[in-house]
Structures are given as C-alpha cells and as structure tokens.
Amino acid sequence: MMPEPELAFVASATGAASARRGERIQSLWSGYGELFRVHLEGGSVPSVVVKAVRPPRSSRSSRDDASHRRKCRSYEIEATFYRTLARRCDDACRVPGLFASRIADGDIDLVLEDLDASGFPRRRRGATPREMDRCLSWLAALHACFLGERPVGLWEVGTYWHLATRADELAAMDDDELRRAAPILDERLRHARFQTIVHGDAKLANFCFPEGEGGVAAVDFQYVGGGPGVKDVAYLLSGHFEDDALERRALDVYFAELRRALTARGREEDVDTLEAEWRALYPIACADFYRFLAGWAKEHFRSDPHARAVVRRVLATL
C-alpha cells in the first residue's frame, strides 16, 4: 500500500480532500518502480496516475553500471519534460498534464493526469492503417511544435537506442559492416539541418486512443530529446509494414500532417527543404534503429528480412 504521507502528497497536489490508492497499472522496466492509479475525493478530477520511480537499492551503489545510470537519467529527463515542455503540447499532440513532481535521493514521483478518465482509455497491440495515421499525426504535431528547439535539460540526442548510450549493444553485434557504419549513421542524423524534439520511444503501446474517432495522446517521455523527426517515424513504423508501398503511404501521411501542423502554428520554415532532408534521412533512421536491434536482439534482427534488406540498401549508399 502507498504510505499515508505519499497519499497526502497526491491529495495536496490535486486539491483533493482525500486520496486512496487504486490498481497497479504496470511495473517499470527492470524493477525501477511502478505506475498506479490514485482515486480522489473532493478534488477537480476523480483520479490521477502516479509514476513512482524507485531504482533498486542494489543498483544504486554501482557507479560503473551504465545501464543503471541511463535509466536513472531517463526518469530525471522525463520529469524535466513534464515540468518545462508538456504544457506547450496542444490537443494535436496531447500528453498528460503534470500536477506535481518531486525528486529525493534518487526516487522520483510524478503525479499525472489520468488519460483514461480524460477520454483516452484504449491501448493497441496492433493498429489499422487509420489508427497508425492518427499516431503519425500526433508525431507530426509534436515535431512541428518544437521544430528548431534546443533540447535543454533533455537528452541531447533523443531515442533510447542512441549510439553513444549503447556501447554494449554495439560490441555485441555480429554484423561487422553495420558496426563500422554505425558512427556514420549517427553522424548523419545528428548533423541534420532541421532538428526538433523527438519522443524517443514512439511505439504503439505508448499511444492512448479514445473510444471513437479523434486524436490520440502519448505517454512515456524518458528518452525525449533532440533529433530529426523521422527517428520517431522510423521506430513507430518498424515491424508494421513489410510492403514498401504501405510504408511509403505512411510516410506521405506523416509529411502531409507535418505540413498541416506547421501551417497551423504559423511556422515559416522552408517546408520543401525540410521534407526533402527528412525523407532522405528516413532510411538512415531505420538503419540506425536496426543497428541497435542487431546487438540487443540478434535473433529478432536475423529473422526480419525487411530490416536486413533496409540495412543492406543503406550501407550500399554510404
């Protein structure tokens, strides 16, 4: 059970008269805490979701554990995103609102809007083309909102598979040609002219759908940071389309939505040049993600002919 002082913190943060711990939603990766719902009485909302980060005590003493440091940093960055940038995300790139946050001795508590109660109760294991379009529209709106933004307080390079944070996976790769090309792929993405803030973990499971039609919301901003928007698109689409025509259609949807989102925000960037650059970078972004898989999930990469074909095509152009 959540201790009474913790519940009092949630009640105070939300202006509720009392708070009661509800169901556990899920544990955090590698036992670093949990997500759970808290039901409120006498407040402005009926419930909130608490993300309680509790790094394992055994890991806290290991200063040389790169994985542990990366995870802890990721939760600190997520808290920064919610405190500093989330309020700028409008309905087109909906995110949960933050009621309160606190960090103490490596523990982090985020008191977040309950998106289920706000009209986004559905999650998807698989998506129809129309549902995928809605996720692409969300990404386009996020990228338009933060185009040209410096990732202050976030990951300098967003995405959880970023090369500089994945030395172990790089060393574990069997594909020597892809290993040698990894710094080149990374450099192409880091030195793109057009940069934005990327979600960094834009998988289908991190999108929340309404009961009917309409836009989606997204959660899980541990790896938010700088980069060209197609890094998010490459990750979202990976594994969904083995048909090149369907993948090209999805890319067309994304760029049409990006143009619409930029126009809606009164942005005057050279959209044709931006689109040309990001379209050219899309296969690079795909190969960069598959580089991570080739070290982290070797059998998955080996058994995916589409991924291996993409990598071979990209390597032939370097």
Secondary structure, 3 states (H helix, E strand, C coil): CCCHHHHHHHHHHHCCCEEEEEEEEEECHHHCEEEEEEEEECCCCCEEEEEEECCCHHHHCCCCCHHHHHHHHHHHHHHHHHHHCHHHCCHHHECCCEEEEEEECCEEEEEEECCCCCCCCECCCCCCHHHHHHHHHHHHHHHHHCCCCCCCCCECCCCCCCHHHCHHHHHHCCCHHHHHHHHHHHHHHHCCCCCEEECCCCCHHHEEECCCCCCCEECCCCCCEEECCHHHHHHHHCCCCCCHHHHHHHHHHHHHHHHHHHHHCCCCCCHHHHHHHHHHHHHHHHHHHHHHHHHHCHHHHHCCHHHHHHHHHHHCCC
